[in-house]
């Protein structure tokens, strides 16, 4: 188990957890490490890929932006050599992963379900304030106003996180491959991708998910392959943008040769209001069987604006406010908040072993 704690010492609420590049049995997936069970025999996470790759990533999406202050890990039952020993903890901020904490530690005892203790994390300093620039020259007269200026999309259409879930390839029981994906905004410009991962996938080092957003639509050494598709029957591609953007259309490009590995059925989701919202689903194949051919451009579903609730009845007169506390709690500044955190485990107690954990708890200040 892992527990993340917020400013008041309450565990932070986790909306989604994944293990990009990991390999787990169906009943030992990464969601087990945030199920609140710190001492249950049927509730642990195991990443078998740790013994192959030498590292394991746990990606955590919170229900809302929160400040993480402390966290706690709980070892799983038996198999001491599988206990994580070295790891780093990051948060997603300003379109990059910022290191918060790194450890070389073991549980406080070798007992089943024992805690590693509570770790306090680094709180980054506030961003420096730049010196004031010199006074600008006088502004020229404004240009004539365009008759139809572009407007910003409403907030309910924006997101920083999108994911594809591929559920079928052209040939049954095959790995999945893709050359490239391009996400387009309302003006037709490609959206800027900051990070991409393949939770539960299995790829060679030169065929990882980052290849599908490298801008190369026809290069022989630039394709993504998920070998786990033939085992699991599905493959997830998780995409983090540099900033909140509206996704309007997208395009897929097939990889070279191996027609049977082409994705055929998939769904596209966006992260909104602490849940994955379905935007588009397809049962399609490339426009031709030529290497690097496009699937065409797909337009996605734009959800309607949230309904406006009817006005409630007028509230009763407010009672006199209570005496003010001398030190009221204050909200953390925005630069300390994030919805995404990740652990990267790089060593287990025993060399070349899978990794297991019972629970993680994240705490606030």
C-alpha positions as CSV (number, residue, x, y, z in Angstrom):
1,X,0.0,0.0,0.0
2,X,1.0,3.6,-0.5
3,X,-0.7,6.5,1.2
4,X,-0.3,10.2,0.2
5,X,-1.1,12.8,2.9
6,X,-2.3,16.4,2.5
7,X,-1.8,19.6,4.5
8,X,-4.0,18.5,7.4
9,X,-2.7,14.9,7.6
10,X,-5.6,13.5,5.7
11,X,-4.9,10.9,2.9
12,X,-5.2,12.5,-0.5
13,X,-7.9,11.1,-2.8
14,X,-6.5,9.2,-5.7
15,X,-8.7,9.1,-8.9
16,X,-6.5,6.9,-11.1
17,X,-3.2,4.9,-10.9
18,X,-1.2,3.2,-13.6
19,X,2.1,1.4,-14.1
20,X,3.5,2.5,-17.5
21,X,5.6,-0.3,-19.0
22,X,4.8,-2.6,-16.1
23,X,3.5,-6.2,-16.3
24,X,1.1,-7.5,-13.6
25,X,-1.4,-10.3,-13.2
26,X,-5.0,-9.2,-13.3
27,X,-5.4,-9.4,-9.5
28,X,-2.0,-7.7,-8.7
29,X,-2.4,-4.5,-10.7
30,X,-1.2,-1.0,-9.6
31,X,-4.7,-0.1,-8.3
32,X,-4.1,-2.5,-5.4
33,X,-1.6,-0.1,-3.9
34,X,-4.3,2.5,-3.3
35,X,-7.2,0.4,-2.2
36,X,-6.8,1.3,1.5
37,X,-5.9,-2.2,2.6
38,X,-2.6,-2.3,4.4
39,X,-2.7,-5.8,5.6
40,X,-4.7,-8.0,3.2
41,X,-3.2,-11.1,1.6
42,X,-5.1,-10.5,-1.7
43,X,-4.3,-6.8,-2.0
44,X,-0.8,-6.2,-3.3
45,X,0.8,-4.7,-6.4
46,X,3.4,-6.8,-8.3
47,X,5.4,-5.5,-11.3
48,X,7.0,-8.5,-13.0
49,X,8.7,-6.2,-15.5
50,X,11.0,-4.8,-12.8
51,X,13.3,-7.8,-13.2
52,X,13.6,-7.2,-17.0
53,X,13.8,-3.4,-17.1
54,X,15.4,-2.6,-13.8
55,X,12.9,0.1,-13.0
56,X,9.2,0.5,-12.4
57,X,7.0,3.7,-12.6
58,X,3.8,4.3,-10.7
59,X,1.8,7.2,-12.1
60,X,-0.8,8.7,-9.8
61,X,-3.7,11.1,-10.8
62,X,-5.5,12.8,-7.9
63,X,-9.1,13.9,-7.9
64,X,-8.1,17.6,-7.7
65,X,-5.0,19.7,-7.3
66,X,-3.5,19.1,-3.9
67,X,-0.3,19.8,-2.0
68,X,1.6,16.6,-1.0
69,X,3.5,16.9,2.2
70,X,4.3,13.3,3.4
71,X,3.8,9.7,2.2
72,X,4.0,6.2,3.6
73,X,4.8,2.8,2.0
74,X,3.7,-0.6,3.3
75,X,5.6,-3.8,2.3
76,X,3.7,-6.7,1.0
77,X,3.5,-10.3,2.5
78,X,6.5,-12.6,2.3
79,X,9.1,-12.3,-0.6
80,X,11.4,-9.9,1.2
81,X,13.7,-9.7,-1.9
82,X,10.9,-8.0,-3.9
83,X,10.7,-5.0,-1.5
84,X,11.5,-1.7,-3.2
85,X,14.7,-0.2,-1.8
86,X,15.6,2.8,-4.0
87,X,13.1,5.3,-5.5
88,X,12.3,8.8,-6.6
89,X,9.0,10.7,-6.2
90,X,8.0,13.4,-8.7
91,X,5.1,15.8,-9.3
92,X,3.8,17.2,-12.6
93,X,4.3,21.0,-12.7
94,X,4.8,23.5,-15.5
95,X,4.7,20.7,-18.2
96,X,7.6,18.7,-16.6
97,X,8.2,16.2,-13.9
98,X,9.8,17.9,-10.8
99,X,11.8,15.8,-8.4
100,X,10.3,16.0,-4.8
101,X,12.0,13.2,-2.9
102,X,14.4,10.3,-3.3
103,X,15.1,7.5,-0.9
104,X,17.3,4.4,-0.3
105,X,15.3,2.7,2.4
106,X,13.8,-0.5,3.6
107,X,10.7,-1.3,5.8
108,X,11.1,-0.7,9.6
109,X,10.8,-4.4,10.1
110,X,10.7,-7.6,8.0
111,X,7.2,-8.4,9.2
112,X,4.4,-8.8,6.7
113,X,2.7,-5.5,5.9
114,X,5.2,-3.4,7.9
115,X,5.5,0.3,7.2
116,X,8.6,2.0,5.8
117,X,7.8,5.0,8.0
118,X,6.5,8.4,7.0
119,X,8.7,10.4,4.5
120,X,8.5,14.2,4.4
121,X,8.9,15.6,0.9
122,X,10.8,18.6,-0.5
123,X,8.6,21.7,-0.9
124,X,10.0,23.8,-3.8
125,X,10.6,27.5,-3.1
126,X,8.2,30.0,-4.7
127,X,9.1,31.0,-8.3
128,X,11.5,34.0,-8.3
129,X,10.0,37.3,-9.2
130,X,11.8,38.8,-12.2
131,X,13.2,42.4,-11.9
132,X,11.0,45.0,-13.5
133,X,11.8,45.6,-17.2
134,X,12.4,49.2,-18.4
135,X,9.4,51.2,-19.3
136,X,8.2,50.2,-22.8
137,X,8.0,52.7,-25.6
138,X,4.8,54.3,-26.4
139,X,2.3,51.9,-27.9
140,X,1.5,52.3,-31.6
141,X,-2.1,52.8,-32.6
142,X,-3.9,49.5,-32.5
143,X,-4.7,47.8,-35.8
144,X,-8.2,47.6,-37.2
145,X,-10.1,44.9,-35.3
146,X,-10.8,41.7,-37.2
147,X,-14.5,41.1,-37.8
148,X,-14.4,37.6,-36.3
149,X,-11.6,37.3,-33.7
150,X,-10.8,33.8,-32.6
151,X,-12.2,33.1,-29.1
152,X,-10.7,30.8,-26.4
153,X,-12.6,27.5,-26.0
154,X,-14.7,27.3,-22.8
155,X,-13.0,25.6,-19.8
156,X,-15.2,22.5,-20.0
157,X,-13.6,21.6,-23.4
158,X,-10.0,21.8,-22.1
159,X,-7.7,19.1,-20.6
160,X,-4.0,18.4,-20.1
161,X,-4.5,14.6,-20.2
162,X,-5.9,12.3,-22.9
163,X,-5.7,8.5,-23.4
164,X,-6.3,6.0,-26.1
165,X,-7.4,2.4,-25.2
166,X,-6.8,0.0,-28.1
167,X,-8.8,-3.2,-27.8
168,X,-8.3,-5.0,-31.1
169,X,-5.7,-5.4,-33.8
170,X,-6.3,-6.4,-37.4
171,X,-5.0,-9.9,-36.6
172,X,-6.3,-11.6,-33.4
173,X,-3.8,-12.1,-30.6
174,X,-1.1,-9.9,-32.0
175,X,1.2,-7.3,-30.6
176,X,0.2,-3.7,-31.5
177,X,2.2,-1.2,-33.4
178,X,1.8,2.4,-34.6
179,X,4.1,4.8,-36.4
180,X,2.6,8.1,-35.2
181,X,-0.4,9.9,-33.7
182,X,-1.1,13.6,-34.3
183,X,-3.5,15.5,-32.1
184,X,-5.0,18.7,-33.6
185,X,-6.5,21.7,-31.9
186,X,-9.5,23.9,-33.1
187,X,-7.2,25.8,-35.5
188,X,-5.7,22.7,-37.1
189,X,-2.3,23.1,-35.3
190,X,-0.8,20.0,-33.7
191,X,-1.0,20.1,-29.9
192,X,2.3,19.9,-28.0
193,X,2.8,16.7,-26.0
194,X,4.9,16.9,-22.9
195,X,4.8,13.2,-21.8
196,X,3.5,9.9,-23.1
197,X,3.4,6.5,-21.4
198,X,1.9,3.0,-21.9
199,X,0.6,1.7,-18.6
200,X,0.8,-2.1,-18.4
201,X,2.6,-2.2,-21.8
202,X,5.8,-4.0,-22.7
203,X,8.2,-2.5,-25.3
204,X,11.8,-2.8,-26.4
205,X,13.9,0.2,-25.5
206,X,13.8,1.6,-29.0
207,X,10.1,0.9,-29.5
208,X,8.6,2.8,-26.5
209,X,5.4,4.9,-26.6
210,X,7.4,8.1,-26.9
211,X,8.1,7.1,-30.6
212,X,4.4,7.7,-31.5
213,X,4.8,11.4,-30.8
214,X,8.3,12.1,-32.3
215,X,6.9,13.8,-35.4
216,X,8.3,11.1,-37.7
217,X,5.5,9.7,-39.9
218,X,7.6,7.6,-42.2
219,X,10.9,6.5,-40.5
220,X,11.8,2.9,-40.2
221,X,13.4,3.3,-36.8
222,X,10.5,5.2,-35.3
223,X,7.5,3.1,-34.3
224,X,5.8,2.1,-31.0
225,X,5.2,-1.6,-30.3
226,X,3.3,-2.9,-27.3
227,X,4.1,-6.7,-27.0
228,X,1.7,-7.0,-24.0
229,X,-1.3,-6.5,-26.4
230,X,-1.2,-10.1,-27.3
231,X,-1.4,-11.1,-23.7
232,X,-3.8,-8.6,-22.2
233,X,-6.0,-7.9,-25.2
234,X,-5.8,-4.2,-24.7
235,X,-3.2,-1.4,-24.7
236,X,-3.4,2.1,-23.1
237,X,-1.6,5.2,-24.3
238,X,-1.6,8.0,-21.7
239,X,-0.8,11.5,-23.1
240,X,0.0,14.6,-21.0
241,X,0.0,17.9,-22.9
242,X,2.2,20.9,-22.1
243,X,-0.9,22.9,-21.2
244,X,-4.7,22.7,-21.1
245,X,-5.9,22.4,-24.7
246,X,-9.1,21.5,-26.7
247,X,-8.7,18.4,-28.9
248,X,-10.7,18.7,-32.0
249,X,-9.4,16.1,-34.5
250,X,-6.6,13.4,-34.5
251,X,-4.8,11.2,-37.0
252,X,-3.1,7.8,-36.8
253,X,-0.3,6.5,-39.1
254,X,0.3,2.8,-39.5
255,X,3.8,1.4,-39.0
256,X,6.0,-0.5,-41.6
257,X,5.0,-4.1,-42.6
258,X,3.3,-6.4,-40.1
259,X,-0.3,-5.6,-41.2
260,X,-1.7,-7.9,-38.5
261,X,-0.4,-5.6,-35.8
262,X,-2.4,-2.5,-36.9
263,X,-4.9,-1.3,-34.3
264,X,-8.5,-1.7,-35.5
265,X,-10.7,-0.9,-32.5
266,X,-10.1,1.9,-29.9
267,X,-11.6,4.5,-27.7
268,X,-10.2,8.0,-26.9
269,X,-10.8,9.7,-23.5
270,X,-10.0,13.0,-21.8
271,X,-9.4,13.6,-18.1
272,X,-12.1,16.0,-16.8
273,X,-13.7,16.5,-13.4
274,X,-11.6,13.6,-11.9
275,X,-12.7,11.0,-14.4
276,X,-12.0,9.7,-17.9
277,X,-14.6,11.1,-20.3
278,X,-15.2,9.2,-23.6
279,X,-14.7,11.5,-26.6
280,X,-14.5,9.1,-29.6
281,X,-14.5,5.4,-30.5
282,X,-13.6,3.8,-33.7
283,X,-13.5,0.5,-35.6
284,X,-11.3,1.4,-38.5
285,X,-8.2,0.5,-40.6
286,X,-5.7,2.6,-42.5
287,X,-6.8,4.1,-45.8
288,X,-4.3,1.7,-47.5
289,X,-2.0,-1.2,-46.7
290,X,1.1,0.9,-47.7
291,X,3.8,1.5,-45.1
292,X,3.1,4.6,-43.0
293,X,-0.3,5.2,-44.5
294,X,-2.8,7.4,-42.6
295,X,-6.0,6.2,-41.0
296,X,-7.5,9.6,-42.0
297,X,-8.5,12.4,-39.7
298,X,-11.1,11.7,-37.1
299,X,-13.3,14.4,-35.6
300,X,-14.0,13.9,-31.9
301,X,-17.1,14.4,-29.8
302,X,-17.3,17.8,-28.1
303,X,-19.3,17.4,-24.9
304,X,-22.1,19.9,-24.3
305,X,-21.6,22.6,-21.6
306,X,-22.5,21.6,-18.1
307,X,-26.1,22.3,-17.3
308,X,-26.9,25.3,-15.2
309,X,-28.8,24.3,-12.1
310,X,-31.9,26.3,-11.3
311,X,-31.5,29.0,-8.7
312,X,-32.0,27.7,-5.1
313,X,-34.5,29.5,-2.9
314,X,-33.2,32.5,-1.1
315,X,-31.3,31.4,2.0
316,X,-32.4,32.4,5.5
317,X,-30.7,35.4,7.1
318,X,-27.1,34.5,8.0
319,X,-26.3,34.2,11.8
320,X,-23.7,36.4,13.3
321,X,-20.2,35.1,12.3
322,X,-18.3,33.3,15.0
323,X,-15.3,34.8,16.6
324,X,-12.4,34.7,14.2
325,X,-9.7,32.1,15.0
326,X,-6.3,33.8,15.6
327,X,-4.5,31.6,13.0
328,X,-7.0,30.4,10.3
329,X,-5.6,27.7,8.0
330,X,-4.6,29.1,4.6
331,X,-4.7,27.5,1.2
332,X,-1.4,26.3,-0.2
333,X,0.0,28.6,-2.9
334,X,-0.6,27.3,-6.5
335,X,3.1,26.5,-7.1
336,X,2.8,23.7,-4.5
337,X,-0.2,22.1,-6.0
338,X,-0.5,19.3,-8.6
339,X,-3.0,16.6,-9.8
340,X,-0.2,14.2,-10.9
341,X,2.6,12.5,-9.0
342,X,4.8,9.5,-9.8
343,X,7.2,7.1,-8.1
344,X,10.1,5.6,-10.1
345,X,11.5,2.5,-8.3
346,X,15.0,1.6,-9.4
347,X,16.1,-1.1,-7.0
348,X,14.6,-4.0,-5.0
349,X,16.0,-5.5,-1.8
350,X,17.1,-8.5,-4.0
351,X,18.9,-7.8,-7.3
352,X,17.0,-8.8,-10.5
353,X,13.7,-9.4,-8.7
354,X,10.1,-8.3,-9.5
355,X,8.8,-5.5,-7.3
356,X,5.9,-5.7,-4.9
357,X,4.1,-3.3,-2.5
358,X,1.1,-3.6,-0.3
359,X,0.0,0.1,0.0
360,X,1.2,3.7,-0.4
361,X,-0.4,6.6,1.5
362,X,0.2,10.3,0.4
363,X,-0.2,13.0,3.1
364,X,-0.6,16.8,2.8
365,X,1.1,19.4,5.0
